[in-house]
Amino acid sequence: MEKYVAFDVGGTKVKHSVLLSDGTIVTKDKYNTNIDDLKEFLSDMLKVIQNYQLNHRISGIAVSLPGFVNVETGFTEHAGAIHALHGKNLKELLEELVEVPVAIENDGNCVALAEKLSGNAVDCDSFICFTIGTGIGGGIYLNGQMVHGHSFRGGEFGFMVTRGDSPGQEIMHDNAATGSLIKIYKEYKGLSQETDVEGYVIFEEAKTDEKLYEILEKWYESISFGIFNLVATLNPQKILIGGGVSARPELLEDIKRHLEKLPWWNHLCVPIEPCKHQNDAGMLGALQHFLTYEPKRLVN
């Protein structure tokens, strides 16, 4: 069975693995992301690939990357927190360094592809992955295929305006992400934005802090607004919630509680479930994209 190297590039860590074509993980690891220096960014990736090639015959490189990713060319107009890749073509850059094909897909779309392959959307032809992390992202799988949009911006849910009357918190990146929740918490507590705060602390303190509870309730409400609009627009079979915070059992119940307060939700409602795949979703989805897209490219 052929083997592939998969990368899931995040703003703080790059996860990587050797995968079999059926998605079996042979080995995996991670390293800190160099977000600003392109030369060092590529050097880190190349070292990983070359180390894997010492023990494995690698047939291709699959990459999950944030931002506006042109899956046909590999060009990334904007790469989220990965400043080194703004306006760069990672596919071309890597293929100049290694003698195997490279395929790149947006990270939110990779989560959706992983869920379709072997997660909680195997039997779905239309579903949405809604990821809650440092920012808000996701993927739209509609009528049996990924929706990229005409300029590869489909699924950028974080830019939806859900708080038009809240200056600085209008879009979902700024009112519904765990990153925004932590930022608001630090402001409330009078902490420097450089202070390290784990998200679970906020949920625990909100149990006894009435003001913090109100902040958390507004956060849930913002998430529910976004999900409501997506359901009303696309009518998916289900919504899958991803991101580290989705591991909290009460998260989905609190989101559903706020959705049930919204007019017409009882007519529009669809199942809200967690993503099955967590830390490996980006790599699994990137591989699935490679296996479905690369053969088409070779034919054309």
C-alpha positions as CSV (number, residue, x, y, z in Angstrom):
1,M,0.0,0.0,0.0
2,E,1.4,3.4,-1.0
3,K,2.5,5.9,1.7
4,Y,2.1,9.6,1.9
5,V,3.4,12.4,4.1
6,A,0.7,14.7,5.4
7,F,1.1,18.1,7.1
8,D,-1.5,20.0,9.1
9,V,-0.1,23.6,9.3
10,G,-1.5,25.6,12.2
11,G,-0.6,28.9,13.7
12,T,1.4,27.4,16.5
13,K,2.2,23.8,15.5
14,V,2.7,21.9,12.4
15,K,1.5,18.3,12.7
16,H,2.9,15.7,10.3
17,S,2.6,12.0,9.7
18,V,3.2,9.1,7.3
19,L,-0.2,7.7,6.2
20,L,-1.2,4.7,4.2
21,S,-3.7,5.3,1.4
22,D,-6.5,4.0,3.5
23,G,-5.8,6.7,6.2
24,T,-3.9,4.4,8.6
25,I,-1.3,6.5,10.5
26,V,2.1,4.8,10.5
27,T,3.8,7.5,12.5
28,K,3.2,11.1,13.5
29,D,4.8,14.1,15.3
30,K,4.7,17.9,15.4
31,Y,6.9,20.9,15.6
32,N,6.6,24.7,16.2
33,T,5.4,26.7,13.2
34,N,7.7,29.3,11.8
35,I,5.0,31.8,10.7
36,D,7.2,34.6,9.5
37,D,10.3,33.3,7.7
38,L,9.6,31.4,4.4
39,K,13.1,30.0,4.1
40,E,12.9,28.5,7.6
41,F,9.3,27.3,7.1
42,L,10.3,25.4,4.0
43,S,13.4,24.0,5.7
44,D,11.4,22.6,8.5
45,M,9.1,20.8,6.1
46,L,11.9,19.5,4.0
47,K,13.7,18.0,7.0
48,V,10.5,16.1,8.0
49,I,10.0,14.8,4.4
50,Q,13.6,13.7,4.0
51,N,13.6,12.0,7.4
52,Y,10.5,10.0,6.5
53,Q,12.0,9.1,3.1
54,L,14.9,7.4,4.9
55,N,12.5,4.6,6.0
56,H,9.5,4.9,3.7
57,R,8.8,5.1,0.0
58,I,6.7,8.3,-0.2
59,S,4.3,8.7,-3.1
60,G,3.0,12.2,-2.4
61,I,2.8,15.1,0.0
62,A,-0.6,16.3,1.3
63,V,-1.0,19.6,3.1
64,S,-3.7,21.2,5.1
65,L,-3.3,25.0,5.3
66,P,-5.3,27.9,6.6
67,G,-6.5,30.7,4.3
68,F,-7.6,31.2,0.7
69,V,-6.0,28.1,-1.0
70,N,-6.4,27.6,-4.7
71,V,-6.5,23.8,-4.8
72,E,-5.9,23.8,-8.6
73,T,-2.6,25.7,-8.5
74,G,-1.5,25.6,-4.9
75,F,-1.4,29.4,-4.7
76,T,-2.3,30.9,-1.3
77,E,-3.5,34.5,-1.5
78,H,-3.8,34.8,2.2
79,A,-2.6,32.1,4.7
80,G,-4.2,33.2,7.9
81,A,-1.6,33.3,10.7
82,I,1.1,31.9,8.4
83,H,2.5,35.2,7.2
84,A,5.4,33.6,5.4
85,L,2.9,32.0,2.9
86,H,0.9,35.1,2.0
87,G,1.0,35.4,-1.8
88,K,3.1,32.2,-2.2
89,N,2.6,28.9,-3.9
90,L,3.5,26.2,-1.4
91,K,2.8,23.4,-3.9
92,E,5.4,24.8,-6.4
93,L,7.9,25.6,-3.7
94,L,7.8,22.0,-2.3
95,E,7.8,20.3,-5.6
96,E,11.0,22.1,-6.5
97,L,12.6,20.6,-3.4
98,V,11.1,17.0,-3.5
99,E,10.5,14.7,-6.4
100,V,6.9,13.7,-5.5
101,P,3.6,15.5,-6.2
102,V,2.1,17.9,-3.7
103,A,-1.6,18.8,-3.1
104,I,-2.8,21.5,-0.8
105,E,-6.3,22.2,0.6
106,N,-7.8,24.6,3.1
107,D,-7.7,23.4,6.7
108,G,-11.5,23.7,7.3
109,N,-12.2,21.7,4.1
110,C,-9.8,19.1,5.2
111,V,-11.8,18.6,8.5
112,A,-14.9,18.1,6.4
113,L,-13.2,15.6,4.1
114,A,-11.9,13.6,7.1
115,E,-15.4,13.4,8.5
116,K,-16.8,12.3,5.1
117,L,-14.1,9.7,4.8
118,S,-14.4,8.0,8.2
119,G,-16.0,10.3,10.6
120,N,-19.5,11.4,11.5
121,A,-20.5,12.3,8.0
122,V,-19.9,9.1,6.2
123,D,-23.6,8.7,5.2
124,C,-24.1,12.4,4.4
125,D,-24.3,14.0,1.0
126,S,-24.7,17.6,2.5
127,F,-23.2,18.7,5.8
128,I,-21.2,21.5,7.3
129,C,-18.2,21.4,9.5
130,F,-18.0,24.4,11.8
131,T,-14.7,24.7,13.6
132,I,-14.2,26.7,16.8
133,G,-10.5,27.6,17.6
134,T,-8.3,30.6,17.5
135,G,-10.6,31.7,14.8
136,I,-13.8,30.4,13.2
137,G,-13.6,28.2,10.1
138,G,-15.2,25.3,8.5
139,G,-16.0,23.4,5.3
140,I,-19.2,23.0,3.2
141,Y,-19.9,19.6,1.7
142,L,-22.9,20.0,-0.5
143,N,-24.6,17.5,-2.8
144,G,-21.7,15.2,-2.7
145,Q,-18.8,17.6,-3.2
146,M,-16.7,20.3,-1.4
147,V,-17.8,23.9,-2.0
148,H,-14.7,26.0,-2.6
149,G,-16.4,29.1,-4.1
150,H,-15.4,30.9,-7.3
151,S,-12.3,32.4,-5.6
152,F,-11.6,29.6,-3.0
153,R,-13.2,31.5,-0.1
154,G,-16.1,29.1,0.6
155,G,-16.4,28.1,4.3
156,E,-14.7,31.2,5.7
157,F,-17.4,31.5,8.4
158,G,-15.3,33.6,10.6
159,F,-16.0,36.6,8.4
160,M,-19.8,36.4,8.8
161,V,-21.2,39.5,10.5
162,T,-23.3,38.4,13.5
163,R,-22.8,41.4,15.9
164,G,-23.2,44.4,13.7
165,D,-24.0,46.6,16.7
166,S,-20.7,45.6,18.6
167,P,-17.7,47.6,17.3
168,G,-14.6,45.4,17.2
169,Q,-16.7,42.3,17.6
170,E,-18.8,42.3,14.4
171,I,-17.5,39.2,12.8
172,M,-17.4,35.7,14.1
173,H,-13.6,35.6,14.4
174,D,-14.0,38.3,17.0
175,N,-17.1,37.1,18.8
176,A,-17.4,33.3,18.6
177,A,-13.9,31.9,18.5
178,T,-12.1,30.5,21.6
179,G,-9.4,33.1,20.8
180,S,-11.9,35.9,21.0
181,L,-13.4,34.5,24.2
182,I,-10.0,34.4,25.8
183,K,-9.3,37.9,24.7
184,I,-12.5,39.2,26.2
185,Y,-11.8,37.3,29.4
186,K,-8.3,38.9,29.7
187,E,-9.9,42.4,29.2
188,Y,-12.5,41.6,31.9
189,K,-9.8,40.4,34.3
190,G,-7.4,43.2,33.6
191,L,-4.8,40.8,32.3
192,S,-2.2,41.5,29.6
193,Q,-3.1,40.0,26.3
194,E,0.3,38.2,26.5
195,T,-0.8,36.3,29.5
196,D,-1.2,32.6,28.9
197,V,-4.8,31.5,29.6
198,E,-6.3,28.1,28.9
199,G,-9.9,28.1,27.7
200,Y,-11.1,25.6,30.3
201,V,-10.4,28.2,33.1
202,I,-13.1,30.5,31.7
203,F,-15.7,27.7,31.7
204,E,-14.8,26.8,35.3
205,E,-14.8,30.4,36.6
206,A,-18.1,31.2,34.9
207,K,-19.8,28.7,37.2
208,T,-19.3,31.1,40.1
209,D,-18.8,34.5,38.4
210,E,-22.0,36.0,37.2
211,K,-20.5,38.6,34.9
212,L,-18.2,36.0,33.3
213,Y,-21.3,33.7,32.9
214,E,-23.0,36.5,31.0
215,I,-19.9,36.9,28.8
216,L,-19.9,33.1,28.1
217,E,-23.7,33.2,27.3
218,K,-23.1,35.9,24.7
219,W,-20.3,33.8,23.2
220,Y,-22.7,30.9,22.9
221,E,-25.3,33.2,21.4
222,S,-22.8,34.4,18.7
223,I,-22.0,30.8,17.7
224,S,-25.8,30.0,17.5
225,F,-26.3,33.0,15.2
226,G,-23.7,31.8,12.8
227,I,-25.0,28.2,12.8
228,F,-28.6,29.4,12.3
229,N,-27.7,31.4,9.2
230,L,-25.7,28.5,7.7
231,V,-28.6,26.1,8.2
232,A,-31.2,28.6,6.9
233,T,-29.0,29.2,3.8
234,L,-27.8,25.7,2.9
235,N,-30.2,23.3,4.6
236,P,-27.5,20.6,5.4
237,Q,-28.3,17.2,6.8
238,K,-26.2,18.0,9.9
239,I,-23.8,20.4,11.5
240,L,-20.5,19.0,12.8
241,I,-18.7,21.0,15.5
242,G,-14.9,20.8,15.4
243,G,-12.0,22.4,17.3
244,G,-10.5,21.6,20.7
245,V,-13.4,23.1,22.6
246,S,-15.8,20.6,21.0
247,A,-14.4,18.0,23.3
248,R,-16.4,19.7,26.1
249,P,-19.6,17.6,26.6
250,E,-21.7,20.6,27.6
251,L,-20.6,22.7,24.6
252,L,-23.1,21.3,22.1
253,E,-26.0,21.4,24.6
254,D,-25.3,25.1,25.3
255,I,-25.2,25.8,21.6
256,K,-28.5,23.9,21.1
257,R,-30.1,25.8,24.0
258,H,-29.4,29.1,22.3
259,L,-30.5,27.9,18.9
260,E,-33.8,26.9,20.4
261,K,-34.4,30.5,21.5
262,L,-34.2,31.7,17.9
263,P,-37.4,32.2,15.9
264,W,-38.1,29.4,13.3
265,W,-35.3,27.1,14.5
266,N,-38.0,24.5,15.3
267,H,-38.7,24.6,11.5
268,L,-35.1,24.6,10.3
269,C,-33.3,22.5,13.0
270,V,-30.9,19.8,12.0
271,P,-28.7,17.6,14.2
272,I,-25.7,19.3,15.8
273,E,-22.9,16.7,16.5
274,P,-19.2,16.8,17.3
275,C,-16.6,15.9,14.7
276,K,-15.2,12.4,15.2
277,H,-11.7,13.3,14.3
278,Q,-9.8,15.8,16.4
279,N,-6.1,16.3,16.2
280,D,-5.6,14.1,13.1
281,A,-8.5,15.5,11.0
282,G,-6.3,18.0,9.0
283,M,-3.9,15.3,8.0
284,L,-6.6,12.7,7.1
285,G,-8.5,15.3,5.1
286,A,-5.4,16.5,3.3
287,L,-4.7,12.9,2.2
288,Q,-8.3,12.4,1.0
289,H,-7.9,15.6,-1.0
290,F,-4.7,14.4,-2.5
291,L,-6.1,11.0,-3.5
292,T,-9.2,12.5,-5.2
293,Y,-7.6,15.6,-6.8
294,E,-4.1,14.4,-7.9
295,P,-5.3,11.7,-10.3
296,K,-7.6,14.3,-12.0
297,R,-4.7,16.7,-12.4
298,L,-2.5,14.0,-14.0
299,V,-5.3,13.2,-16.5
300,N,-5.8,16.8,-17.4
